[in-house]
Amino acid sequence: MKRWIDMVAAGALVATVAASVLLLAPATGRSPATQQPRPPDAGVAIRGARVFDGERDLGVATVLVRDGRIQQLGAELQVPEDYEVVDGSGGTLLPGLIDAHVHAWGDAQRDAARFGVTTAFDMHGMPERAQALRAQRESLAATGQADLWAAGYAITAPQGHGTQYGFPVPTVDASTDIDAFIGERVGEGADFIKLIVEDLSAYAIERRLPTLTAPQVSAAIAAAHGHGRMAVVHVSTLADARHAIDAGADGLVHLFADVEADAQLVAAMRDRDAFVVPTLSVLASVAGAGEGGALAADTRVGALLTAEQRSTLDARMHAGEADPAVLARALESVRRLHAAGVDILAGTDAPNPGTAHGASLHGELALLVRAELSPSQALSAATAVPARRFGLSDRGRIAPGLRADLVLVDGDPLADITATRAIAAVWKNGHRVERDAAAGAVASAAPAQTLVGDFDGDVLAAAFGSWQPSTDRMAGGNSDVAHELVQGGARGTAGALRIHGEVRPGFAFPWAGMTWLPAAEPMQPVNMSAREALVFHVRGDGRRYSAMLFSGPSMQGMPSTQTFVAGPEWTEVRLPLADFPGADPALLRAVAFTAGQPAGRFEFFLDEVELR
């Protein structure tokens, strides 16, 4: 039930330029007072707040933080003189929240942290970022971003869910050596293995997708365990959930909604110690329950939403008539599973329609309470429980020696779970997180080199960033694209990039091509304000193509475009950045080279792409 999460840029090709933004009054929550400014190397003392440590209520206490970790906590602690003192009176201090099901791209990690979600589990994405994600979460440096653990590519069938977005995804077919296949995913850096068992039969739509067979599911789970990884499974029917649990899955990362959980499944999950991430927020969107819009209308949340967050919260997952029974069945299933002692983990499936990174976890907590978890149990589902189940030993609780990821809220969420929305302050690695929505678009510095790609190696690689195929299939179209490195580039260089495919009618704005993402994290902005032009060499079939810049503080809206012709001979094309109307090179997010109308087959070659 997911849209693509690393190539969201292409979705802007079919989006409107801007969404209306509701101007809300400032948040009513106080900003904690400090007794003295904090020296650069000083610690922090949070004093007078009620402390929920992820498992239990510790009452009013003082928490001391230094060097990125929790140093001490207790009711009668002496605060060192050089510490910044934060008055938490009347509030509650929580561990940094954990969203156990997201799809993170663009500003996702920053948006999550702004709403107190300091850790998240990414359930399907490009594996190239694994090393950078690992380095970030091992660091105690100041950051305004949530840490990510990631599955990399989800395990799916040819043409199955997860493959429909216009770029290659490795798949499992009848001839696949599944153990070796899972080993490749682990080698790419997968922190856990996520399987997709989805044919769309649970939903009131006619379309069906190929999906993994029962033997393939069993083999993939066994292979994941053999390679030292957890195996979690996307399901949408009770029958698939039963098989996944019987096959040894560690958890379900969606709750099925075709029927309520029966006694057989409840007992199996309890006996096998399996967990569930019910993603009630997205099921509420499928049901047309309006939970996303209601969350956005809460001034404690709405005042800090970006345009993208507001847009996705106000959207609905599926068209057609609302079906409240979808959410009702899911709530009852959670109630039954929880009553039996099955671990429930809070997760949102953000940023699907009806959800938004960071903000939706607060809605998920309220839905869990509706499913008869106590507020304390719901908070544990978003802190200590996911940390324990995914083996994160340095977070999820407030205890000496653990990472100082903390959230101070006004009021008492142990009595009213919606008090988590009244955030007074967030700390990541012991450093205060900037929470203003405008702080989301922070560009990283551009590298010194101007060359983006010369395509002279054995594998497709960028000098910095990455290249990814892109077509209108991610938005419901039928166009195709392929690419490969070929010998013989411009000006006698060793190689070039061949891009070819077919633009097919049937979609309002058909496209196919390649996109260059300048940052390690897809759609994160890079400051290219010192560069003057996009320069590249091209040859091809004589068609007119588009070069599109995605930039600015928001990822919503149309890219800025210039066109070029790919003639039969190598030609240098120089496109001044100043001539891309409305573009902001200081916040450059992506550059796409695409074929559009007229429909038909296309072929062009790129070489020596630079930002000079």
N, C-alpha and C positions, 0 to 999 in steps of 0.2 A: 504494500500500500504506500510505497514511497516514491517520491520524485527524485531525480538524480541530484546528488549532493555535492559533487565536486565541479560540475560544469554548469552551474546555475546561470552563468553569464549568458548562455544562449537563450535562456528563458526571457531575458530582457529584450530580445529581438521581437517578441510578440507581446510585450507588456505595454501598457500605457505609460506616457512620459512621467506622470506623477500621480500619487494618490493623495486625496484630500487628507489633511492632518487636523485632528481635533485638538485645539489648544486647551489644555487643562490647567487648572490652578496648580500652584506648586504643591509638592507633597506635604502632607500635614505632619509627618514625622519630624522630630527634632534632630538636629545635628549635635552629637555629643560634645560637650564642652571639654576643653583641655585646660589644665592648670598652668602649663608652661609649654613653650615651643619645644619641639623634639630635635635634639642634636642629631646629626647624620648617623651616629653609631649607637644611639640610645635605644633602650627597650621601651615597651609599651605596657602599661598597667591598666586593665579594664576592671573598674571597681564599682561595686554596688549593684551589679546585674544578677538576676537569677541565672544560674548556669544549668543548661541541659547538655550533658556530656556525650550525647548520641545514643545512650541507653537508659539513663535515669536522670531525675531531677536532683541536683546537688544543693539546691537552695541558693541563697545569696552568697557570693564569693568574689574574691579578687583573682584575676588570672594575669600572670606575668609572662610576657613574650620578649624574647631576645634572639637575635641571629636566626630569624626565620622559624623558630620552634617555640613551643610552649615550655616555659621554664618551670613554673610552679603554679599551683592553684590552691586556694584555701580561704576560709572565712576570716582569718586574722593575720594575713600576710603583711609584713613590713615592705613598703614600696621604696626601692632605691631612689636617691635624690635625682639622678639624671634621667629617670623614666618619664615619658609622656604619660600623663594620667587622664584616662577617659572615664567620664562619669556615666555609668550605665544604669543609674537609678531608675526604677520603673520599667526597665527593659529586660530582655532575655538574651543571653549569649548562647549561640548554637555553633556546632561545628559547620565548616563550609559544606554546603549542600552538594549532593551527587546526583546527577541525572543519568540513569542507567540505560537510556536509549536515545541517542541523537544522531543526526547526520550533519557534520560540522564543515562549513565552508565559509569563506569570506570573514565577516566580523563575528561569527558564532561564538568563538571563545571569549571575546571581549564582552559581547552582549550577555553571555552566561554569567561571567564574573560580576557584571554590574548588578545583577539580580541575586547575588549570593551563591550562585552555582559555581563552585571552584574546581570541580572535577566532573568529567563526563565520559561516557563510553560510546564511541563512534561505531555504528553497526554496518557500514558499507562505504568504502571510499578507496581512493588511490593509495597504494602502498608506499609510494616514493617519499612520503612525508614521515615515515615511521621513525627514522633516526632523529629528525628534528623534534618530534613529539617526545621521544624518550629523553633527549637532552633537556628539554624544557621541564619535564616533570621531575627530573632528578636535581634540578637547580633550586636553590633557595633565594635566588635573586629577585628583586622587585619586578613584578609583572602585573599587568591589568588583564591577564587572560587566564581562563580556566585550563587546567591540564587535561589532556586527552589520552585515553587508552583506546586502541583502534583494532578492528577486525581486519582491516585491509579489504581485499575483494571478498564479498560474500560468496558462498558456494551455491551455485545455481545451475540450471539446465540450459542447453542451447536454446536461444530465443525465449528463455524463461524470464521471470521477473528479475530486474537488475541488468538486463542486457539490452533494453529497448531505447537506450539513450544516445546511440550514434557513435560509440567508440568501443574498442575491443575490451571484452571482459572474459577471462578464462572460464570455461564451463566444463561440466562433467557430463560425458555421454557414455554410451554402452561400452566403448572400448577404453575408457580412462582407467589408468592405474591410480586408484583413489588414494592409496597410501602415499605414492610419490607426489600426487597433486597436492595433497594437504601439506606434505613436506616442503613443496615450493612456496606455499603461502606462509608457512612458518619462516622459511628462509628470507622471505620479503619483509619480515618483521611483524607479522600478525601477533597481537597480544592474546587473542583468543580466536576461535573459529566460529563463524556465524553461518548457518545454513538457511536457505530460503525454500520453504515448501509452500508454494502458493500457485493455485491455478485459477483464482478469482471466483470459484464456485460458491463461496460464502456470501457473495454480494449480489444484489439484484441487478446484474448486468449480464448480457449475453456472451461477452468475450471470454475466452478461455486461454490460458497460457500453458505451455509445457512446464513440467516441474520435475523435481527429483523423484525417482522411484523409491519405494520402501527399502529395497536392498541397498541402494546408493546412500540413503540417509543413514542406515545402520553402519555401513562401511565407513562413511565420512566421520561419524561420531567416534567409532573405534580408532580410526587413524588419528584424529585430533588428540585423543587421550594417549595414544602411542607416541605422539610427538610432544607430549607434555603440555597440551593446551586444553582449556575448557572448550566444550561444544555447546553453543546455544542455538536455538532454532526459532525462526519465524514461521508461525502457523496461523491459519485463520479458521480452521475447522476442528471440532472435537476429535474426529477420527485421526487427523494428522498429529494432534497433540498426544493422543494415546500412544501412537507408534513411536513418536520421538522420545517420550519418556521411557517406554519399554525398551528402546534401543540404547538407553543410557545417557540421554541428553542431560546436561547439568542444569539447564533452565530453558524456559520459553520466554522469548523476548517480545511477544505479542500475546494477548489473550484472544482466543477465538471468540466469535460473536454469533455463530450460527445457532447454538443452543447454550444452555447453561452447563456448567461443569457437573458431571454426574459422580456418583459415589465411587465408581471404579477409578476414574482419573484422580479424584481427590486422594484416594487411598494410595494409588501408585506414586503420586508426587510426594506424599508424606513419607512413604516407606523408602523411596529412593533418594530422599533428601534433595529433591529438585526445587528450584525456585521459579518464580514467574515475575516478569516485568509487564504488567497488564496494559500499559500505555492507554489509560482511560481517556486521556485528553484527546487523542486522535480518534478513538472510538466514539467519543461524544460528538466530534466533528462529523464522522460518518452518519451518526444518528440525527444530525441537524439540531442538536440540543442547544446551540448558541453559547456554549461555555466559553469559547474563545472571545467572543464579543463582550460577554459580561465581564471577563477578566480585564479586557482593555478599558472598560468603562469604570473600573475601580480606580479612583484617583491616586491611590497608593502605588498603583502599577502604571497607569496610563501616562502620568506625567514624565516618565522616563523611557517610554517606548520610542524606538526609531520608526521611520515611515515603513520600512520593511516589516518590522515586528507587528505594527498595527495592521498592515495589509494582510499578513498571513493569519493573524488572530481572527480577523473579520471574515475570512474565507471559509468555505466548507469543503470537506474532503471529497464528497460525491454529489453529483447533481441528482435531481429527482425529489420526490416527496420525503419529508422527514420521517424517520422511523425510530421513535423513542424506545422501542423494544430492544434495539441494538445495545444501547447504553444500559438499560435495565437488566438485560441478561448478563452483561459484563460485570455490573456491580454485584449481582447475586453470586456470580462465580467467584469473585474476589472474596466475598463474605464467607463462602463455603470453604475455600482454600485456606483462608486465614484462620478460620475457626478450627481447622484440622491441624494447624501448626506449620503450614507451608510458608516459607519465607516469601514475603512480598517486597519487591524493589520498586521504588518510584522511578518512572521513566516516561518521557513525553512523546517521542518520535518527532521532535522538532527538527526542521521548520515546516513540516507538512501543513496543509491548510487547516486552520483552526488552532494552530500552535505557534509559539515563538520561543526562540532560545532564551533560557533564563526565566523569563516571566511565566511560562507555562508550568514549570515545576511547582509553583505556588498554587496554580489551579489543580494540578495533579494531587497535591496533598489534601486539598478540600474534597476531591472525589474519593480518595482513599478513606477519609473519615465518613463520607456518605456510605461507603461499603462496610462500615462498622469497625474499622480500625480506630483505636483511640487516638487522640492527637499525639500522644507520646509515641505510639506505635507507628503512626504515619511519619513522624520526624525520624524515627530510627530507620524507616524504609528509604529515607533520603540521605542517610549519614552512615551509621555504623553497619547496617545490614549489607548494603552494596559493597562497602569496603571489605567486609569480612568475606563475602561470597566471591569477590574477584581478587582476593588476596592482596589488598592494598594495606600494608601494615603501618603506614606512616600517617594515615588520615582517617576521617570518618568519626573521630571522637575528640574530646577535649581531655588530654592527659599529658603529663610531663614527658618531654622528649618527642612528641608528635609534631607534625608540621602545623604551623600557626595559620591555618585557613579557618577563619572565624566570621560569623555574621551576628551583628547586634541588631535586634529588632525592638521596637517600642511595643509594650504590652506583653501579654502572656499567651503564646501560641499553644501552651499545654491546656489552656482553657478554651481558646478560640483559635483554631488553626489558621484562620485568615490573618492573624497578627504577623505571620511571616512576611506579609506583603509590606508592612510598615518598616522597611529597612532603614536603620539609622547609620550603619557603617558596615563595610566589608573589608576584611584583611586577607590578602593572599601572600603566603610566605612571610607573614608578619608585617607587611606593608599595606597601607591604606589604598584601596582601589578607587580610582576616579569613577563616579557613577553617572555623570551627566551623559545624556544620549549623544551629544555632539562629540564626546571623547572617543566614539567608536572608530572614526576614520583617522587613525594614526598611521602614517606611512613609514615604512622602513627606509633606510638610506639606500640609494642606488649604488651598486658596485662600481668600481672604477672602469671596468672594461665596457666598451661600447658594443662589442659583438654579442649578438644573441645566439646565432647558430650558423655554423659553416657546413654542417652535414657531411663532414669528411671522415667520420668514424664508422665503427661497425654497428652502433646502435643509435637510435634517435635520442639525442640529448641536447639540452640547451646549455650555453655557457653559464647561465643562471636562470632559475625558474624551471619550467617544464613545458613540453608540447603535448597537446591532447587533441584528438579528432573531435568533431562536433557536427551534428546534423539536427534537422528539425524533428527527428524521431522522439527526442526528449519532450517535445511539446505536442506529440500526436501526429506528426507528419510521416512521410514514407521515403525520404531521400536517403541516399547511402554515400559513404565516403570510405576510401582506403588510402593508405600511404605506405611508402617504402623508400629507403635510401637507394639511390642509383649512382652509378659511376659517371664521372664527367660533369663538373659544375661550371659555373660562370668563370670566365677569365682563366680557364685551364685548371681550376681547382679539382681536387680528387672526387668530390661527390656533391650531390644535390638531393633535395627532398621532392619526390614525386607525389602529387596529391590528385586523386582522380575519383570519379564516382558518377552518380546520376542525381540530378535534382528532379523530383517528381511532383506533379500537380496534386491538388487535393488538400492543400494547406494554404492559409492566407499569405504567409510570408515564408516560402520554402527556402532552405539554405543547406549547404554542406561545405565543410572545409576543415581547417586546422586553427587551433587557438594556442597562443603562447601566453602562459601565466607567469608573471615576473617574480613572484614570491614563492617561498617554500610552501606556504599554505594557500590553496586555491582562492583567488579573488581578494587576497589581502593586498592593500595598496602599497606601491613603491614610489618614492619621490623621484620623478624624472624631470623636475622643473629645469634642471641645467641642460637638458638635451634639446636639440633644435629640430631634429627631423627623424622620421622613420625611413630608413634606406634599405633597399633590398634589390636583388637581381631576380628576374623572372623571365620565363618563356613558356609557351603553351599553345593552345588551340585557337587563339585569336579572340576568345571571349573577353568580355569586360567583367572584372571581379571587384570585390569590395575589400578594403582594409578598414577595420572597425576598431575604435578605441573605447574601452570601457574604463571609466574614470569617475572621480568625484567622491564626495562623502557618502553617497548612497549608491547601492547596487541596483536600485529600482529605476527604470526608465530606459530610453533607447540609447544605444551607443552612438558615438559620433563617427561619421563615415566619409571616406574619400574612395574614389574608384581608380582602377588602373586596368590596362589592357595587357594580356599575356600573349605576345606575338610569337612568331616561329623562331626568332633569334633571341639570344640572351640580351636583356636590356636592363640598365640600372634605373630604378624608380626611386625618386626622392619625394617624400610627402612631408612638408613642414608641419610640425605639430600645431603651430599657430593656425593652420588652415583646417584643422578638425574642429568644426563649430561646436562651441560649448564644452570642449574637452578640458580637463584639468590635469596636466601632466604631473603635477605635484602629488596626485592621488591616482596614479595609473594602476589599474587592476588587471587588464588583459588586452591583448591585441589579437584580432581574428582575421584570417584571410579566407574569404568564402566565395562560393558561387551561389547565385540566386536565380532570379528570372532572367531569361526564359528557361523553362524546364528542358531537360535533356542531359546527355552525358557531357562530362567536362574533364579536362586534364590540364594541369599546369605544374611548373617546377619552380621551387624557391631555392635561393642560395644567398649566402653572405648577408643575412638579416642583421641589421644594426639599429641601435638608437644612438645617433651621434649628437 
